[in-house]
Amino acid sequence: MKRSLINSLIMEADNFFKSHHVFLPPYAYWTPADWTAKGIEVEEIVDGQLGWDVTDYGLNDFMRYGLMLFTLRNGSPRSWERGFNKHYAEKVVILEVGQTHQMHFHWRKMEDIINRAGGTLAMELYNAAPDDSLDENDLRVNLDGVWRSLPAGTVVQLKPGESISLTPRLYHRFWAEGGRVLMGEVSSVNDDQNDNCFYNMLGTGRFSPIEEDEPPFYPLGNEYRRYWNP
């Protein structure tokens, strides 16, 4: 991805969040220069990779395969070692119409996905077979506290206010229908380096290579150590 595109997507996303009364914490707006002045007091933000997260999986087609999100809170093994026992995470996500997110499951993470506002949040579901292929047997999912048995490959439609609980090894991919979606995620600790299993992954991986065609407005959550040196 070009840095200029990431910068413009972040500015537009910030406006979209504010239009839905979602206001981000101060570190959302820390520049690279701000980060060079920070000390050890911000290590939770760095360890949990809180903040902006923009990817197109290296496919250079953000409006088809992209993901725009902001991580608001997240625990980490390093923080647990220091006695700060945060075992949960929270994100806000923007889904564009026509933008599909790749099928994947998590080995450990349990997450609730919530349609906070906008169009319909569509989600295709499969259990993972023992060999990590798509299991064609029925699956059991929890929709707003109600357990349901569904055929493999079911596309669940979530209207604003509705949610689904995703257990480990439950394959899912999601997209917006009928309008842009503001999606929320509440989960156990998020670990994008070690806890994602993609089915027929396209591109270069979870984080995109970046072409630095202009300076970053705000670093992404996985970039802080370029600037932070306590």
C-alpha positions in Angstrom: 0.0 0.0 0.0 1.1 3.6 -0.6 1.5 5.6 2.6 -0.5 8.4 1.0 -3.5 6.1 0.7 -3.1 5.0 4.3 -3.0 8.6 5.4 -6.2 9.5 3.5 -8.0 6.4 4.6 -7.2 7.2 8.3 -8.5 10.8 8.0 -11.7 9.6 6.3 -12.2 6.8 8.9 -11.7 9.3 11.8 -14.5 11.5 10.3 -16.7 8.4 9.9 -16.2 7.3 13.5 -17.0 10.8 14.8 -20.1 10.9 12.7 -21.3 7.9 14.7 -20.2 9.4 18.0 -17.2 7.1 18.3 -14.3 9.1 19.7 -10.8 7.8 19.8 -8.2 8.1 22.5 -5.3 10.6 22.4 -2.8 8.2 21.0 -4.8 8.0 17.8 -3.4 11.4 16.9 0.2 11.0 18.0 2.6 11.8 15.1 6.0 10.2 14.5 7.5 13.2 16.3 5.2 12.7 19.3 6.3 9.0 19.5 10.0 9.9 19.6 9.3 11.9 22.8 7.4 9.1 24.6 8.9 7.1 27.4 8.3 3.7 29.1 4.9 4.9 30.3 3.3 4.1 26.8 4.6 0.5 26.7 1.0 -0.9 26.9 0.1 0.8 23.7 3.2 -0.5 22.0 3.0 -4.1 23.3 -0.7 -4.4 22.5 -0.3 -2.7 19.1 -3.2 -0.4 19.9 -4.2 2.2 17.4 -4.6 2.4 13.6 -4.5 -0.8 11.5 -4.9 -0.6 7.7 -4.2 -3.4 5.4 -4.9 -4.7 1.9 -2.9 -8.0 2.5 -0.4 -6.8 -0.1 -2.9 -7.0 -2.9 -3.0 -3.3 -3.7 -6.8 -3.4 -3.9 -8.1 -1.9 -0.7 -11.7 -1.4 -1.8 -12.0 -5.1 -2.6 -9.7 -6.8 0.0 -8.9 -4.1 2.5 -9.5 -3.8 6.3 -9.6 -0.5 8.3 -9.8 -0.8 12.1 -8.7 0.8 15.3 -7.6 -1.3 18.3 -8.8 0.4 21.5 -7.5 -2.0 24.1 -5.6 -5.3 24.1 -3.6 -7.3 26.6 -0.3 -8.9 25.9 2.1 -11.5 27.5 4.6 -8.8 28.3 2.0 -6.8 30.2 1.0 -10.0 32.2 4.6 -10.4 33.2 4.4 -6.9 34.7 1.3 -7.8 36.6 -1.1 -5.9 34.4 -3.6 -8.7 33.8 -5.7 -7.4 30.9 -7.1 -10.5 29.1 -9.4 -8.8 26.7 -9.4 -6.6 23.6 -11.7 -4.2 21.7 -11.7 -2.9 18.2 -13.8 -0.7 15.9 -13.9 -1.6 12.3 -15.2 -0.1 9.0 -16.6 -2.4 6.3 -17.1 -1.0 2.8 -19.7 -2.3 0.4 -17.9 -4.5 -2.1 -15.0 -5.2 0.3 -14.5 -8.8 1.3 -12.3 -10.0 4.2 -10.5 -13.3 3.8 -11.8 -16.5 5.3 -10.0 -17.2 8.6 -10.3 -18.6 12.1 -8.4 -18.0 15.3 -6.6 -20.8 17.2 -7.3 -19.2 20.7 -9.3 -16.0 20.4 -13.0 -15.9 21.3 -14.7 -12.8 19.9 -18.1 -11.1 19.7 -18.7 -9.3 16.4 -21.3 -6.5 16.6 -23.0 -4.4 13.9 -22.9 -1.0 15.6 -24.4 1.0 12.8 -24.9 1.3 9.0 -25.9 -1.4 6.6 -26.2 -5.2 7.1 -23.1 -7.1 8.3 -23.0 -10.4 6.4 -20.8 -13.3 7.6 -20.1 -16.7 6.0 -19.4 -19.5 8.5 -17.7 -22.9 8.5 -16.2 -25.0 11.3 -12.6 -26.0 10.7 -12.0 -29.6 10.0 -9.1 -31.4 11.8 -6.9 -30.7 8.8 -8.0 -27.0 8.8 -10.1 -27.4 5.7 -13.7 -26.2 5.6 -15.9 -28.7 7.5 -19.2 -29.4 5.6 -21.0 -30.5 8.8 -23.5 -28.3 10.6 -22.2 -25.7 13.0 -23.5 -24.3 16.2 -23.3 -20.5 16.8 -24.5 -18.0 19.4 -26.4 -15.0 18.1 -27.1 -12.4 20.7 -27.2 -15.1 23.4 -29.3 -17.6 21.4 -27.7 -20.8 20.3 -28.6 -21.9 16.7 -27.6 -24.9 14.6 -26.8 -23.8 11.0 -25.7 -25.6 7.8 -22.0 -25.2 6.9 -21.5 -22.1 4.7 -24.5 -20.2 6.1 -24.3 -16.5 5.6 -25.6 -14.8 8.8 -27.1 -11.4 8.3 -26.6 -9.0 11.2 -28.6 -5.8 11.4 -27.5 -2.8 13.5 -27.4 -3.8 17.1 -27.1 -7.5 16.4 -24.1 -9.6 17.2 -22.5 -13.1 16.9 -20.0 -14.9 19.2 -17.2 -16.6 17.3 -15.5 -19.5 19.0 -11.9 -20.7 18.2 -11.6 -22.7 14.9 -14.8 -21.2 13.5 -14.0 -20.0 10.0 -15.5 -16.6 9.1 -15.4 -13.9 6.4 -17.5 -10.8 6.5 -18.7 -7.9 4.3 -21.2 -5.0 4.2 -24.4 -5.1 2.4 -26.7 -2.1 1.7 -24.4 0.4 3.1 -21.1 0.9 5.0 -21.0 -0.8 8.4 -19.5 0.3 11.6 -18.5 -3.0 13.3 -17.4 -3.6 16.8 -15.3 -6.4 18.2 -14.9 -7.5 21.8 -12.7 -10.4 22.4 -10.0 -12.2 24.4 -6.5 -11.0 23.7 -5.8 -10.3 20.0 -2.5 -11.7 18.5 -2.3 -11.1 14.8 1.2 -12.6 14.6 0.4 -16.0 15.9 -3.4 -16.6 16.2 -4.7 -16.3 12.6 -5.3 -19.2 10.3 -6.3 -18.1 6.7 -8.0 -20.4 4.3 -6.3 -20.0 0.9 -4.6 -16.8 1.9 -4.3 -14.2 -0.9 -1.5 -11.7 -0.9 1.5 -11.3 1.4 0.0 -11.7 4.8 -2.0 -9.8 7.5 0.2 -6.7 7.3 0.8 -4.9 4.0 4.2 -3.8 2.7 4.1 0.0 2.6 5.5 2.2 -0.2 6.6 5.4 1.6 5.5 8.0 -1.0 4.9 10.5 1.8 5.5 10.7 5.6 2.9 9.0 7.8 0.4 11.2 9.6 0.0 8.7 12.4 2.0 5.4 12.7 0.1 2.2 12.5 0.0 0.0 15.6 2.7 -2.3 14.3 5.1 0.6 13.5 5.6 2.3 16.8 9.1 0.9 17.4 10.4 2.7 14.4 10.0 5.9 16.4 9.7 5.0 20.1 13.0 4.4 21.9 12.5 4.9 25.6 
